[in-house]
Amino acid sequence: MKTVLLLVLLLGLVAACGGDDATDVAADPDVFHFDSGGAHHIQGFGAWRVTASRDGSFQATHVVRGKESVYKEVVLDPTTRAILWATIDAAKLDDVVASERAGVPDESQLTLRLERSGKPPLELTLWANDARAQLGLQPLLQELRIRIFETYGVKPVF
C-alpha cells in the first residue's frame, strides 16, 4: 500500500512539473545572426542579414536602401551544417574584441550575435575593416559568402 501511495505521489509530482512531455526537456539549438550593415551604403551593395541555427535552418535577407529581399529559409544538409558551425565555433566569438574607434566614411558596421543554450547571448559590433583584420573572423565571413551564394545563387558583397 505504501509503495502504491508513493508511486501515485511521484506520478502526480511529475505531471505537475510537466515532466511527462519530452518536448519540455529539449534545449533550443544555438542560433547565429549576422548583419553586414550598409543597407544605405553609397555603393549600393546593401546589408546581408543571415540567421543560422545549429539544427540546420539557414535564412538570408538582403536590404538595399529600404528594399528588402527575404530569401526562403532552408535546412542545410548535415555536412554543410557541420562546416558552417565548425567555422562559427572556430571564430571564437567570445575572444573577439568589438570595435571601439569611430568609423571611417562609407565603412559598414557588422553585427554578430550568438545565442547559446544555457548562456547569455553574445553580441559584437565591429567596423568592417576591423572585422577583416581579425584573422579568426575571415574564414567565417568567407563561409557566409559561400553559403549565401550556394544556397541562393546570389554573390554577396561584404
GUGU-300184 format. One record per atom (N, C-alpha, C, CB): x, y, z; atom name; chain. Coordinates in pm, whole numbers, plus 50000, padded with zeros to 5 digits. Glycine has a CB too. Layout:
BEGIN
<<X, Y, Z>, CA, A>,
...
This chain:
BEGIN
<<50083, 49881, 50000>, N, A>,
<<50000, 50000, 50000>, CA, A>,
<<50088, 50126, 50000>, C, A>,
<<49906, 50000, 50122>, CB, A>,
<<50194, 50125, 50083>, N, A>,
<<50283, 50240, 50088>, CA, A>,
<<50351, 50261, 49954>, C, A>,
<<50387, 50222, 50199>, CB, A>,
<<50386, 50152, 49886>, N, A>,
<<50451, 50161, 49755>, CA, A>,
<<50358, 50223, 49653>, C, A>,
<<50497, 50022, 49708>, CB, A>,
<<50232, 50183, 49655>, N, A>,
<<50133, 50237, 49562>, CA, A>,
<<50113, 50386, 49590>, C, A>,
<<49998, 50161, 49573>, CB, A>,
<<50105, 50424, 49715>, N, A>,
<<50087, 50564, 49752>, CA, A>,
<<50207, 50647, 49708>, C, A>,
<<50065, 50577, 49903>, CB, A>,
<<50326, 50593, 49729>, N, A>,
<<50448, 50662, 49687>, CA, A>,
<<50451, 50679, 49535>, C, A>,
<<50572, 50586, 49735>, CB, A>,
<<50412, 50576, 49462>, N, A>,
<<50409, 50580, 49317>, CA, A>,
<<50308, 50684, 49268>, C, A>,
<<50374, 50442, 49260>, CB, A>,
<<50193, 50691, 49330>, N, A>,
<<50090, 50789, 49294>, CA, A>,
<<50142, 50930, 49319>, C, A>,
<<49960, 50763, 49373>, CB, A>,
<<50209, 50951, 49433>, N, A>,
<<50264, 51083, 49464>, CA, A>,
<<50372, 51123, 49363>, C, A>,
<<50321, 51084, 49605>, CB, A>,
<<50461, 51030, 49328>, N, A>,
<<50565, 51059, 49229>, CA, A>,
<<50505, 51092, 49093>, C, A>,
<<50660, 50942, 49217>, CB, A>,
<<50407, 51016, 49049>, N, A>,
<<50342, 51043, 48920>, CA, A>,
<<50273, 51180, 48922>, C, A>,
<<50239, 50932, 48888>, CB, A>,
<<50212, 51212, 49033>, N, A>,
<<50148, 51343, 49047>, CA, A>,
<<50248, 51456, 49041>, C, A>,
<<50070, 51351, 49177>, CB, A>,
<<50364, 51436, 49105>, N, A>,
<<50470, 51536, 49103>, CA, A>,
<<50525, 51554, 48961>, C, A>,
<<50584, 51496, 49199>, CB, A>,
<<50548, 51445, 48890>, N, A>,
<<50597, 51453, 48753>, CA, A>,
<<50496, 51525, 48664>, C, A>,
<<50626, 51311, 48698>, CB, A>,
<<50368, 51492, 48678>, N, A>,
<<50264, 51556, 48597>, CA, A>,
<<50254, 51705, 48629>, C, A>,
<<50129, 51487, 48620>, CB, A>,
<<50267, 51740, 48756>, N, A>,
<<50257, 51880, 48796>, CA, A>,
<<50373, 51962, 48742>, C, A>,
<<50253, 51892, 48948>, CB, A>,
<<50489, 51900, 48728>, N, A>,
<<50607, 51970, 48677>, CA, A>,
<<50615, 51968, 48524>, C, A>,
<<50733, 51908, 48735>, CB, A>,
<<50524, 51896, 48462>, N, A>,
<<50527, 51888, 48316>, CA, A>,
<<50635, 51797, 48265>, C, A>,
<<50545, 52025, 48257>, CB, A>,
<<50689, 51711, 48348>, N, A>,
<<50799, 51626, 48309>, CA, A>,
<<50761, 51509, 48222>, C, A>,
<<50866, 51576, 48428>, CB, A>,
<<50632, 51486, 48198>, N, A>,
<<50593, 51373, 48116>, CA, A>,
<<50597, 51404, 47967>, C, A>,
<<50456, 51328, 48153>, CB, A>,
<<50624, 51527, 47930>, N, A>,
<<50630, 51567, 47789>, CA, A>,
<<50775, 51581, 47748>, C, A>,
<<50552, 51700, 47766>, CB, A>,
<<50818, 51504, 47650>, N, A>,
<<50958, 51505, 47607>, CA, A>,
<<51000, 51639, 47549>, C, A>,
<<50982, 51396, 47504>, CB, A>,
<<50904, 51717, 47498>, N, A>,
<<50940, 51847, 47439>, CA, A>,
<<50984, 51945, 47546>, C, A>,
<<50822, 51904, 47361>, CB, A>,
<<50944, 51924, 47671>, N, A>,
<<50986, 52013, 47779>, CA, A>,
<<51134, 51999, 47808>, C, A>,
<<50905, 51985, 47906>, CB, A>,
<<51192, 51887, 47775>, N, A>,
<<51330, 51858, 47809>, CA, A>,
<<51426, 51910, 47702>, C, A>,
<<51349, 51708, 47829>, CB, A>,
<<51381, 51914, 47578>, N, A>,
<<51469, 51953, 47467>, CA, A>,
<<51517, 52096, 47483>, C, A>,
<<51398, 51936, 47333>, CB, A>,
<<51645, 52117, 47458>, N, A>,
<<51703, 52251, 47465>, CA, A>,
<<51694, 52316, 47328>, C, A>,
<<51852, 52246, 47515>, CB, A>,
<<51683, 52447, 47324>, N, A>,
<<51683, 52519, 47199>, CA, A>,
<<51821, 52510, 47136>, C, A>,
<<51642, 52665, 47219>, CB, A>,
<<51826, 52501, 47003>, N, A>,
<<51958, 52496, 46939>, CA, A>,
<<52025, 52633, 46942>, C, A>,
<<51946, 52446, 46793>, CB, A>,
<<52156, 52633, 46928>, N, A>,
<<52229, 52758, 46917>, CA, A>,
<<52186, 52829, 46788>, C, A>,
<<52384, 52734, 46919>, CB, A>,
<<52184, 52961, 46793>, N, A>,
<<52146, 53040, 46675>, CA, A>,
<<52250, 53149, 46655>, C, A>,
<<52003, 53103, 46691>, CB, A>,
<<52294, 53165, 46530>, N, A>,
<<52391, 53267, 46493>, CA, A>,
<<52323, 53367, 46401>, C, A>,
<<52517, 53204, 46424>, CB, A>,
<<52341, 53495, 46431>, N, A>,
<<52286, 53604, 46348>, CA, A>,
<<52403, 53688, 46298>, C, A>,
<<52183, 53692, 46429>, CB, A>,
<<52396, 53729, 46174>, N, A>,
<<52498, 53814, 46113>, CA, A>,
<<52429, 53925, 46037>, C, A>,
<<52592, 53732, 46020>, CB, A>,
<<52479, 54046, 46052>, N, A>,
<<52430, 54160, 45975>, CA, A>,
<<52552, 54234, 45923>, C, A>,
<<52337, 54255, 46061>, CB, A>,
<<52565, 54243, 45791>, N, A>,
<<52683, 54307, 45732>, CA, A>,
<<52676, 54458, 45738>, C, A>,
<<52700, 54262, 45588>, CB, A>,
<<52562, 54514, 45776>, N, A>,
<<52546, 54659, 45775>, CA, A>,
<<52549, 54712, 45633>, C, A>,
<<52656, 54725, 45859>, CB, A>,
<<52531, 54840, 45618>, N, A>,
<<52543, 54901, 45486>, CA, A>,
<<52417, 54901, 45402>, C, A>,
<<52648, 54833, 45412>, CB, A>,
<<52301, 54892, 45464>, N, A>,
<<52176, 54891, 45387>, CA, A>,
<<52162, 55017, 45302>, C, A>,
<<52057, 54878, 45481>, CB, A>,
<<52219, 55128, 45347>, N, A>,
<<52208, 55255, 45275>, CA, A>,
<<52345, 55302, 45224>, C, A>,
<<52146, 55362, 45364>, CB, A>,
<<52439, 55208, 45212>, N, A>,
<<52573, 55242, 45167>, CA, A>,
<<52568, 55306, 45029>, C, A>,
<<52663, 55116, 45165>, CB, A>,
<<52653, 55404, 45007>, N, A>,
<<52652, 55479, 44882>, CA, A>,
<<52678, 55393, 44758>, C, A>,
<<52754, 55589, 44889>, CB, A>,
<<52756, 55284, 44774>, N, A>,
<<52785, 55197, 44659>, CA, A>,
<<52670, 55101, 44628>, C, A>,
<<52912, 55118, 44685>, CB, A>,
<<52572, 55094, 44716>, N, A>,
<<52452, 55016, 44687>, CA, A>,
<<52462, 54866, 44704>, C, A>,
<<52411, 55042, 44552>, CB, A>,
<<52565, 54818, 44775>, N, A>,
<<52578, 54674, 44795>, CA, A>,
<<52473, 54620, 44893>, C, A>,
<<52717, 54640, 44846>, CB, A>,
<<52425, 54706, 44980>, N, A>,
<<52322, 54666, 45075>, CA, A>,
<<52375, 54586, 45192>, C, A>,
<<52218, 54586, 45005>, CB, A>,
<<52283, 54552, 45280>, N, A>,
<<52316, 54475, 45401>, CA, A>,
<<52265, 54333, 45384>, C, A>,
<<52254, 54540, 45528>, CB, A>,
<<52348, 54238, 45422>, N, A>,
<<52308, 54098, 45427>, CA, A>,
<<52284, 54060, 45572>, C, A>,
<<52416, 54006, 45362>, CB, A>,
<<52169, 54000, 45596>, N, A>,
<<52134, 53952, 45730>, CA, A>,
<<52111, 53802, 45721>, C, A>,
<<52006, 54025, 45786>, CB, A>,
<<52185, 53729, 45800>, N, A>,
<<52181, 53583, 45796>, CA, A>,
<<52145, 53531, 45935>, C, A>,
<<52316, 53524, 45747>, CB, A>,
<<52061, 53429, 45937>, N, A>,
<<52031, 53357, 46060>, CA, A>,
<<52054, 53209, 46033>, C, A>,
<<51884, 53384, 46110>, CB, A>,
<<52133, 53146, 46118>, N, A>,
<<52161, 53003, 46104>, CA, A>,
<<52148, 52939, 46241>, C, A>,
<<52303, 52979, 46045>, CB, A>,
<<52078, 52828, 46247>, N, A>,
<<52068, 52757, 46375>, CA, A>,
<<52144, 52626, 46365>, C, A>,
<<51919, 52732, 46414>, CB, A>,
<<52188, 52581, 46479>, N, A>,
<<52269, 52460, 46483>, CA, A>,
<<52189, 52338, 46435>, C, A>,
<<52322, 52436, 46624>, CB, A>,
<<52057, 52347, 46438>, N, A>,
<<51976, 52235, 46388>, CA, A>,
<<51967, 52233, 46236>, C, A>,
<<51836, 52241, 46447>, CB, A>,
<<52028, 52333, 46168>, N, A>,
<<52037, 52330, 46023>, CA, A>,
<<51960, 52436, 45948>, C, A>,
<<51993, 52201, 45976>, CB, A>,
<<51872, 52509, 46012>, N, A>,
<<51797, 52610, 45937>, CA, A>,
<<51889, 52727, 45901>, C, A>,
<<51675, 52660, 46020>, CB, A>,
<<51867, 52783, 45783>, N, A>,
<<51950, 52890, 45730>, CA, A>,
<<51860, 52983, 45649>, C, A>,
<<52068, 52834, 45642>, CB, A>,
<<51874, 53113, 45674>, N, A>,
<<51791, 53208, 45603>, CA, A>,
<<51865, 53339, 45588>, C, A>,
<<51657, 53229, 45674>, CB, A>,
<<51850, 53403, 45474>, N, A>,
<<51917, 53531, 45447>, CA, A>,
<<51817, 53634, 45399>, C, A>,
<<52030, 53513, 45344>, CB, A>,
<<51849, 53758, 45428>, N, A>,
<<51773, 53873, 45382>, CA, A>,
<<51872, 53975, 45328>, C, A>,
<<51684, 53934, 45496>, CB, A>,
<<51838, 54039, 45218>, N, A>,
<<51925, 54142, 45161>, CA, A>,
<<51845, 54272, 45159>, C, A>,
<<51975, 54103, 45016>, CB, A>,
<<51901, 54376, 45218>, N, A>,
<<51832, 54505, 45226>, CA, A>,
<<51917, 54610, 45156>, C, A>,
<<51806, 54545, 45375>, CB, A>,
<<51858, 54672, 45054>, N, A>,
<<51927, 54778, 44981>, CA, A>,
<<51836, 54900, 44980>, C, A>,
<<51963, 54733, 44835>, CB, A>,
<<51882, 55004, 45050>, N, A>,
<<51810, 55132, 45054>, CA, A>,
<<51660, 55116, 45081>, C, A>,
<<51830, 55207, 44924>, CB, A>,
<<51630, 55037, 45181>, N, A>,
<<51491, 55020, 45223>, CA, A>,
<<51416, 54908, 45152>, C, A>,
<<51418, 55146, 45201>, CB, A>,
<<51468, 54855, 45044>, N, A>,
<<51404, 54745, 44973>, CA, A>,
<<51460, 54613, 45028>, C, A>,
<<51425, 54755, 44818>, CB, A>,
<<51371, 54532, 45079>, N, A>,
<<51412, 54409, 45146>, CA, A>,
<<51377, 54286, 45060>, C, A>,
<<51345, 54399, 45284>, CB, A>,
<<51477, 54202, 45037>, N, A>,
<<51456, 54074, 44968>, CA, A>,
<<51478, 53964, 45070>, C, A>,
<<51552, 54058, 44844>, CB, A>,
<<51371, 53894, 45104>, N, A>,
<<51380, 53786, 45202>, CA, A>,
<<51389, 53654, 45126>, C, A>,
<<51256, 53787, 45301>, CB, A>,
<<51496, 53582, 45149>, N, A>,
<<51515, 53454, 45083>, CA, A>,
<<51455, 53343, 45167>, C, A>,
<<51665, 53428, 45057>, CB, A>,
<<51412, 53239, 45099>, N, A>,
<<51345, 53127, 45163>, CA, A>,
<<51436, 53059, 45267>, C, A>,
<<51300, 53025, 45058>, CB, A>,
<<51378, 53027, 45381>, N, A>,
<<51452, 52951, 45481>, CA, A>,
<<51471, 52809, 45431>, C, A>,
<<51378, 52951, 45619>, CB, A>,
<<51591, 52758, 45446>, N, A>,
<<51622, 52622, 45402>, CA, A>,
<<51682, 52546, 45520>, C, A>,
<<51721, 52623, 45281>, CB, A>,
<<51687, 52415, 45505>, N, A>,
<<51756, 52330, 45602>, CA, A>,
<<51881, 52278, 45533>, C, A>,
<<51664, 52212, 45653>, CB, A>,
<<51996, 52313, 45588>, N, A>,
<<52123, 52270, 45531>, CA, A>,
<<52143, 52120, 45552>, C, A>,
<<52240, 52348, 45594>, CB, A>,
<<52209, 52057, 45455>, N, A>,
<<52239, 51915, 45473>, CA, A>,
<<52340, 51902, 45588>, C, A>,
<<52295, 51852, 45339>, CB, A>,
<<52349, 51783, 45646>, N, A>,
<<52435, 51766, 45765>, CA, A>,
<<52581, 51806, 45744>, C, A>,
<<52431, 51623, 45809>, CB, A>,
<<52637, 51778, 45628>, N, A>,
<<52778, 51814, 45603>, CA, A>,
<<52795, 51964, 45596>, C, A>,
<<52829, 51750, 45474>, CB, A>,
<<52708, 52032, 45523>, N, A>,
<<52715, 52178, 45509>, CA, A>,
<<52693, 52245, 45644>, C, A>,
<<52612, 52228, 45407>, CB, A>,
<<52596, 52194, 45719>, N, A>,
<<52569, 52247, 45853>, CA, A>,
<<52691, 52231, 45942>, C, A>,
<<52447, 52176, 45917>, CB, A>,
<<52756, 52115, 45936>, N, A>,
<<52875, 52090, 46019>, CA, A>,
<<52989, 52186, 45982>, C, A>,
<<52922, 51943, 46002>, CB, A>,
<<53007, 52210, 45853>, N, A>,
<<53112, 52302, 45809>, CA, A>,
<<53082, 52443, 45858>, C, A>,
<<53125, 52301, 45655>, CB, A>,
<<52959, 52488, 45841>, N, A>,
<<52922, 52623, 45885>, CA, A>,
<<52944, 52639, 46035>, C, A>,
<<52775, 52654, 45849>, CB, A>,
<<52896, 52544, 46114>, N, A>,
<<52908, 52557, 46259>, CA, A>,
<<53049, 52536, 46309>, C, A>,
<<52816, 52460, 46327>, CB, A>,
<<53128, 52456, 46239>, N, A>,
<<53270, 52444, 46275>, CA, A>,
<<53339, 52578, 46253>, C, A>,
<<53339, 52332, 46192>, CB, A>,
<<53300, 52649, 46148>, N, A>,
<<53358, 52780, 46118>, CA, A>,
<<53313, 52883, 46221>, C, A>,
<<53319, 52826, 45976>, CB, A>,
<<53187, 52879, 46259>, N, A>,
<<53136, 52971, 46362>, CA, A>,
<<53209, 52944, 46494>, C, A>,
<<52980, 52954, 46382>, CB, A>,
<<53219, 52818, 46532>, N, A>,
<<53287, 52783, 46658>, CA, A>,
<<53435, 52820, 46654>, C, A>,
<<53272, 52632, 46686>, CB, A>,
<<53500, 52799, 46538>, N, A>,
<<53643, 52829, 46524>, CA, A>,
<<53672, 52978, 46532>, C, A>,
<<53695, 52774, 46392>, CB, A>,
<<53572, 53061, 46503>, N, A>,
<<53590, 53207, 46511>, CA, A>,
<<53608, 53254, 46655>, C, A>,
<<53470, 53278, 46448>, CB, A>,
<<53574, 53169, 46751>, N, A>,
<<53589, 53200, 46894>, CA, A>,
<<53537, 53341, 46925>, C, A>,
<<53739, 53188, 46937>, CB, A>,
<<53409, 53360, 46899>, N, A>,
<<53348, 53491, 46915>, CA, A>,
<<53362, 53547, 47056>, C, A>,
<<53202, 53485, 46878>, CB, A>,
<<53374, 53459, 47155>, N, A>,
<<53395, 53506, 47293>, CA, A>,
<<53524, 53585, 47307>, C, A>,
<<53396, 53386, 47390>, CB, A>,
<<53621, 53559, 47218>, N, A>,
<<53751, 53625, 47225>, CA, A>,
<<53764, 53746, 47133>, C, A>,
<<53858, 53526, 47192>, CB, A>,
<<53665, 53768, 47048>, N, A>,
<<53671, 53880, 46953>, CA, A>,
<<53646, 54010, 47028>, C, A>,
<<53567, 53862, 46838>, CB, A>,
<<53724, 54111, 46994>, N, A>,
<<53710, 54242, 47058>, CA, A>,
<<53628, 54332, 46966>, C, A>,
<<53851, 54306, 47087>, CB, A>,
<<53521, 54387, 47020>, N, A>,
<<53435, 54477, 46943>, CA, A>,
<<53510, 54607, 46912>, C, A>,
<<53304, 54508, 47020>, CB, A>,
<<53470, 54672, 46804>, N, A>,
<<53533, 54799, 46765>, CA, A>,
<<53502, 54907, 46867>, C, A>,
<<53486, 54843, 46626>, CB, A>,
<<53604, 54987, 46896>, N, A>,
<<53586, 55098, 46989>, CA, A>,
<<53614, 55232, 46923>, C, A>,
<<53676, 55080, 47110>, CB, A>,
<<53664, 55229, 46803>, N, A>,
<<53701, 55352, 46733>, CA, A>,
<<53581, 55407, 46655>, C, A>,
<<53820, 55327, 46639>, CB, A>,
<<53597, 55529, 46609>, N, A>,
<<53496, 55588, 46521>, CA, A>,
<<53514, 55528, 46382>, C, A>,
<<53507, 55744, 46517>, CB, A>,
<<53405, 55518, 46308>, N, A>,
<<53411, 55465, 46173>, CA, A>,
<<53473, 55564, 46076>, C, A>,
<<53274, 55426, 46125>, CB, A>,
<<53511, 55513, 45960>, N, A>,
<<53561, 55598, 45853>, CA, A>,
<<53449, 55613, 45751>, C, A>,
<<53692, 55540, 45788>, CB, A>,
<<53454, 55715, 45666>, N, A>,
<<53346, 55734, 45569>, CA, A>,
<<53321, 55608, 45485>, C, A>,
<<53378, 55851, 45477>, CB, A>,
<<53196, 55577, 45465>, N, A>,
<<53150, 55464, 45382>, CA, A>,
<<53187, 55327, 45438>, C, A>,
<<53207, 55478, 45244>, CB, A>,
<<53225, 55318, 45565>, N, A>,
<<53258, 55188, 45624>, CA, A>,
<<53134, 55131, 45693>, C, A>,
<<53376, 55202, 45725>, CB, A>,
<<53100, 55008, 45660>, N, A>,
<<52985, 54943, 45721>, CA, A>,
<<53021, 54888, 45858>, C, A>,
<<52933, 54829, 45631>, CB, A>,
<<52918, 54871, 45939>, N, A>,
<<52937, 54815, 46071>, CA, A>,
<<52870, 54679, 46078>, C, A>,
<<52881, 54910, 46180>, CB, A>,
<<52946, 54576, 46107>, N, A>,
<<52896, 54439, 46113>, CA, A>,
<<52849, 54408, 46254>, C, A>,
<<53003, 54339, 46069>, CB, A>,
<<52744, 54326, 46261>, N, A>,
<<52696, 54279, 46390>, CA, A>,
<<52690, 54127, 46386>, C, A>,
<<52556, 54339, 46424>, CB, A>,
<<52747, 54065, 46487>, N, A>,
<<52745, 53920, 46502>, CA, A>,
<<52680, 53890, 46637>, C, A>,
<<52890, 53857, 46492>, CB, A>,
<<52585, 53800, 46637>, N, A>,
<<52515, 53765, 46761>, CA, A>,
<<52506, 53614, 46768>, C, A>,
<<52373, 53830, 46767>, CB, A>,
<<52544, 53561, 46883>, N, A>,
<<52539, 53417, 46905>, CA, A>,
<<52452, 53390, 47027>, C, A>,
<<52682, 53358, 46923>, CB, A>,
<<52345, 53316, 47004>, N, A>,
<<52256, 53274, 47113>, CA, A>,
<<52284, 53128, 47141>, C, A>,
<<52105, 53298, 47077>, CB, A>,
<<52328, 53100, 47265>, N, A>,
<<52367, 52965, 47303>, CA, A>,
<<52281, 52915, 47417>, C, A>,
<<52514, 52961, 47342>, CB, A>,
<<52244, 52792, 47408>, N, A>,
<<52163, 52731, 47513>, CA, A>,
<<52236, 52738, 47646>, C, A>,
<<52129, 52585, 47477>, CB, A>,
<<52169, 52791, 47745>, N, A>,
<<52226, 52796, 47879>, CA, A>,
<<52323, 52910, 47904>, C, A>,
<<52294, 52670, 47906>, CB, A>,
<<52345, 52997, 47805>, N, A>,
<<52437, 53109, 47822>, CA, A>,
<<52369, 53236, 47775>, C, A>,
<<52570, 53085, 47743>, CB, A>,
<<52412, 53351, 47828>, N, A>,
<<52356, 53476, 47776>, CA, A>,
<<52402, 53499, 47633>, C, A>,
<<52397, 53595, 47866>, CB, A>,
<<52320, 53567, 47553>, N, A>,
<<52360, 53594, 47414>, CA, A>,
<<52487, 53679, 47409>, C, A>,
<<52247, 53665, 47339>, CB, A>,
<<52566, 53656, 47307>, N, A>,
<<52688, 53733, 47283>, CA, A>,
<<52664, 53817, 47159>, C, A>,
<<52814, 53640, 47267>, CB, A>,
<<52681, 53947, 47169>, N, A>,
<<52663, 54034, 47053>, CA, A>,
<<52785, 54123, 47037>, C, A>,
<<52535, 54120, 47068>, CB, A>,
<<52837, 54127, 46914>, N, A>,
<<52955, 54206, 46881>, CA, A>,
<<52922, 54300, 46766>, C, A>,
<<53074, 54115, 46845>, CB, A>,
<<52974, 54421, 46775>, N, A>,
<<52961, 54516, 46666>, CA, A>,
<<53102, 54559, 46628>, C, A>,
<<52872, 54640, 46706>, CB, A>,
<<53133, 54545, 46499>, N, A>,
<<53267, 54577, 46451>, CA, A>,
<<53257, 54654, 46320>, C, A>,
<<53352, 54449, 46432>, CB, A>,
<<53347, 54748, 46304>, N, A>,
<<53359, 54813, 46174>, CA, A>,
<<53414, 54710, 46076>, C, A>,
<<53452, 54941, 46181>, CB, A>,
<<53375, 54719, 45951>, N, A>,
<<53412, 54619, 45850>, CA, A>,
<<53563, 54598, 45843>, C, A>,
<<53360, 54660, 45714>, CB, A>,
<<53640, 54705, 45845>, N, A>,
<<53786, 54691, 45837>, CA, A>,
<<53843, 54622, 45960>, C, A>,
<<53852, 54827, 45820>, CB, A>,
<<53785, 54645, 46076>, N, A>,
<<53829, 54576, 46198>, CA, A>,
<<53797, 54427, 46190>, C, A>,
<<53763, 54639, 46323>, CB, A>,
<<53680, 54395, 46137>, N, A>,
<<53642, 54254, 46124>, CA, A>,
<<53735, 54181, 46028>, C, A>,
<<53496, 54241, 46077>, CB, A>,
<<53768, 54246, 45916>, N, A>,
<<53858, 54184, 45818>, CA, A>,
<<53999, 54165, 45875>, C, A>,
<<53864, 54268, 45691>, CB, A>,
<<54039, 54251, 45967>, N, A>,
<<54173, 54244, 46026>, CA, A>,
<<54185, 54132, 46130>, C, A>,
<<54209, 54378, 46089>, CB, A>,
<<54074, 54083, 46180>, N, A>,
<<54079, 53977, 46280>, CA, A>,
<<54082, 53842, 46209>, C, A>,
<<53957, 53986, 46378>, CB, A>,
<<54195, 53775, 46216>, N, A>,
<<54216, 53652, 46142>, CA, A>,
<<54109, 53546, 46168>, C, A>,
<<54351, 53595, 46175>, CB, A>,
<<54059, 53539, 46289>, N, A>,
<<53958, 53439, 46322>, CA, A>,
<<53825, 53463, 46255>, C, A>,
<<53938, 53434, 46469>, CB, A>,
<<53798, 53586, 46215>, N, A>,
<<53670, 53617, 46151>, CA, A>,
<<53673, 53600, 46000>, C, A>,
<<53630, 53759, 46184>, CB, A>,
<<53791, 53604, 45939>, N, A>,
<<53799, 53594, 45793>, CA, A>,
<<53737, 53465, 45739>, C, A>,
<<53944, 53601, 45749>, CB, A>,
<<53767, 53348, 45796>, N, A>,
<<53702, 53226, 45745>, CA, A>,
<<53551, 53227, 45765>, C, A>,
<<53761, 53104, 45814>, CB, A>,
<<53504, 53286, 45874>, N, A>,
<<53360, 53294, 45899>, CA, A>,
<<53292, 53382, 45794>, C, A>,
<<53333, 53347, 46040>, CB, A>,
<<53350, 53499, 45767>, N, A>,
<<53292, 53587, 45666>, CA, A>,
<<53290, 53519, 45529>, C, A>,
<<53370, 53719, 45658>, CB, A>,
<<53397, 53448, 45497>, N, A>,
<<53403, 53378, 45369>, CA, A>,
<<53301, 53264, 45363>, C, A>,
<<53544, 53322, 45345>, CB, A>,
<<53286, 53191, 45471>, N, A>,
<<53188, 53082, 45473>, CA, A>,
<<53046, 53136, 45458>, C, A>,
<<53200, 53002, 45604>, CB, A>,
<<53016, 53251, 45517>, N, A>,
<<52884, 53311, 45500>, CA, A>,
<<52861, 53351, 45354>, C, A>,
<<52869, 53433, 45592>, CB, A>,
<<52964, 53406, 45290>, N, A>,
<<52953, 53439, 45146>, CA, A>,
<<52924, 53314, 45064>, C, A>,
<<53082, 53507, 45096>, CB, A>,
<<52996, 53208, 45093>, N, A>,
<<52978, 53081, 45021>, CA, A>,
<<52837, 53026, 45042>, C, A>,
<<53084, 52978, 45066>, CB, A>,
<<52792, 53026, 45168>, N, A>,
<<52659, 52973, 45199>, CA, A>,
<<52551, 53050, 45124>, C, A>,
<<52632, 52980, 45350>, CB, A>,
<<52561, 53184, 45123>, N, A>,
<<52461, 53266, 45053>, CA, A>,
<<52463, 53234, 44904>, C, A>,
<<52485, 53417, 45077>, CB, A>,
<<52583, 53229, 44846>, N, A>,
<<52595, 53204, 44702>, CA, A>,
<<52544, 53064, 44667>, C, A>,
<<52741, 53221, 44657>, CB, A>,
<<52588, 52962, 44740>, N, A>,
<<52548, 52826, 44708>, CA, A>,
<<52401, 52799, 44736>, C, A>,
<<52633, 52728, 44785>, CB, A>,
<<52345, 52869, 44834>, N, A>,
<<52205, 52846, 44871>, CA, A>,
<<52109, 52924, 44783>, C, A>,
<<52183, 52882, 45017>, CB, A>,
<<52145, 53050, 44752>, N, A>,
<<52050, 53138, 44681>, CA, A>,
<<52097, 53184, 44543>, C, A>,
<<52023, 53258, 44765>, CB, A>,
<<52221, 53151, 44507>, N, A>,
<<52270, 53190, 44375>, CA, A>,
<<52300, 53338, 44360>, C, A>,
<<52171, 53151, 44273>, CB, A>,
<<52319, 53406, 44471>, N, A>,
<<52350, 53549, 44471>, CA, A>,
<<52486, 53569, 44535>, C, A>,
<<52240, 53632, 44547>, CB, A>,
<<52570, 53649, 44472>, N, A>,
<<52704, 53674, 44527>, CA, A>,
<<52698, 53797, 44618>, C, A>,
<<52809, 53694, 44411>, CB, A>,
<<52711, 53776, 44750>, N, A>,
<<52704, 53889, 44842>, CA, A>,
<<52836, 53966, 44847>, C, A>,
<<52667, 53840, 44983>, CB, A>,
<<52824, 54094, 44874>, N, A>,
<<52942, 54180, 44893>, CA, A>,
<<52937, 54231, 45036>, C, A>,
<<52947, 54300, 44789>, CB, A>,
<<53035, 54190, 45114>, N, A>,
<<53056, 54243, 45250>, CA, A>,
<<53195, 54210, 45296>, C, A>,
<<52952, 54187, 45349>, CB, A>,
